[in-house]
């Protein structure tokens, strides 16, 4: 349930929201089918920026190439956050892809081409911030200000409570699996376990509409 405090923050005095409109999509884990459902459902929101929360990669490969092809074909403004899975994959590739044969084996396992690899290297960011919200894959360390967050914090934090002692902005993240999209005060969780027995979810802002791949 969306509480009265959030509704008050979203609406202006004239009951007209003037901030950035966005749709934030949770952890995909190479589930192309679920992503396709979400992308169809959000087509009506023409003025909204897309923000993907990271963890596009799944250890077993699955349909990661199809997911990245979808990203690469997008023509509307989009932010792609880096998740801990992308960080681990790129580090692994750099460490063990020491020759053409080894690089080929790694890419083949994940069903990727060199164009996908280049895209991952060039288009992922650790965080995004606008006037109303701060986005990262894993939220923030609740003992630090937004400006003090490290890459490790943004990829691995596990704080699950209200964060209004850090900022009045919404903190919106993936990484921590919930049964449904949830918020604790100003702290939103959008990872609903896609690829791990759950489904893919998206949060539409300022409408505060939740879209899921399973209904």
N, C-alpha and C positions, 0 to 999 in steps of 0.2 A: 504494500500500500504506500502511495506517495503522501508524505505528511504535509501539513499546512506550511511548515517552514520552507520546504523546497518550492512549493507553489508560489509563495511570496517572493522568493529570490528570483524566480524565473520571469515573473510578470512585472512590467513597469507600471508607473502610476496610471498610464492610459490603457492598461491591460493589453499592451502591445510590446512584444519582446523585440529588442533592438540589437541584441548581440549576435554573434556568429551562430548560424544554424549548422548542426552537424548530426551525423549518424555514426555511432561508434560500434564496431563489430568485434566480438570476442574471439578467443583463441580458436583457430581453424583446424590445426593439426592435420593438414593435407586432406581434409574432407571436402572434396570438390562438389559432391552432390548437395551437401548442406549449404555450402557457399552459394551455389546456383539458385537454391530456393530463396535465400536471403536477398540475393541481388535482384531477383524478380519482384519480391515483395516491397523493396524500397524504391522502385522505379518512379513512384508517384511523387517522391520528395525531390523535386528538381533543384531547389535552391540550397540543398544541404551538402556541406563538405563531408567526405567520408574519412573516417579515422579507424584504421585497423590496429588492433592492440598487440600484434606479435604472435609468436609461436605458430607460424604457418607450416613449419616442418614437423613431420612425424618420423620417428626412428625407423619405421618400416617402409618409408618411401610413399606408398600408396599413390595418390594422385597429385603430388606436389607440383609437378610440371604444369598440370591443368590449372591449379590454383594460381601459380605465378603467371601463366598466360593470361588469365582473367585480369590480374592486376596490371600487367603490361599493356592491355588493351583499353584500360579505363581512360576516358577523356575528361572527366570532371575532376575538380580539385580533390586531392586525396593525400592523406598523411599515412605513411607506413611506419609503424613503430617496430623496433627490434625487440624480439623476445629472447629469453635465455637459450631456446633451441637454435635460433639463428646464430647467436654468438658462439655457441658450442660447435655448430656445423662449420662456420667459417674458420674458427680456430683450428679445428680438426683438419680441414682441407689444407690450410696453410702449413700445418706441421707435418702431415703425412703425404700430401700430394706432391712429392718431391720429384716425380718424373711423369712422363705422359701416360705410362701404363697405370700407375697408381692413381693419378688424377682421373683417368677414364673409369676405373673401377668405382671410385667414390661417386662420381656423377651418375654412373649407370645404376648403382644401388638406389639412389634417390630419384632415378628417372629424370635427370636434368641434363640440359645442354649448357654449353659455355655461355650462351646468352642469358640463361637463368642465373648462373653464377655471377655474371657481371651485374645483372640487375640487383641481386641481393647486396652486392658490395656497394652499389652506388645510391641506393634509394631508401635505406633504412635509417631511422633516427631513434635516439634513446628516449626522447620526450618531446611533447608539444604543449604549448600553453597559449591560451587566449584570455580575454578579459574575465571570463566566467569559470574556467576550468583548467586543470592541469592533468595531462594524460601521460601515462607510462605503462609499460607492460606489467610491472609488479607493484605499482603504487610507489610509496616513499618510505624512508626510515622516519618513524614518528618522533625521533629525537633531534631532527635537523630541519632547518628551514628549506624551502624549495631550492634556493640557490646553492645550498650545501650538499645536495644529493649527488652521490657518485654513480658511475655507470653500474657498479655492482648493486647499489641500492635499487636502482630503477629496474634491474633485471631479476632481483631475487628477494625483495622485501616481502614480509609475510604478516604485516600488521592488519588486523581485521576490524578495527573499531573506528569511531568518529575521529576525524582529523581537524576539527575546527580549532584546536589549540595551535596548529601550524599555519593555517590559512583559512580565509573565508570562502575561497574558491572550492568548487567541486574537485575532488580527486577521483579520477575515473581510470580503472585498471582491469586487466585480465589476470592470468596466472593462477589465482586461487579459485578452485572449482566450487561453485555454488549450485544448488539444485535449480535455481532460477535467478534472474537478475535481482540483485539486492542492493540496498543502501543502508548505511549506518550514519545518520546525520548527513555530512557532506561527502561521504566516502562510498563510491559506487563500485560494484563488482559485476563484470559482464561475462566472465568465463563460466559457461554452463556445461563443460565437460565434453565438448565435441571431440569425437575420436576415442573417447574413453568411456563409452556407454551413455553419454549424455547427448546434447544437441547444441546447435549454434544459435547464439542470440545476438540481437542488436538493440541499442538504445537510441531512440530518435529524440533530439533535443532542439527546441524547447518543448515540443509536444509531450515529452516524457512518455512516449509510446514504446512499448517493448514488443519486438518482433522476434519470433522463433522459427526455426526450421522444422519443428515437429508439430506445428498446428496451423 
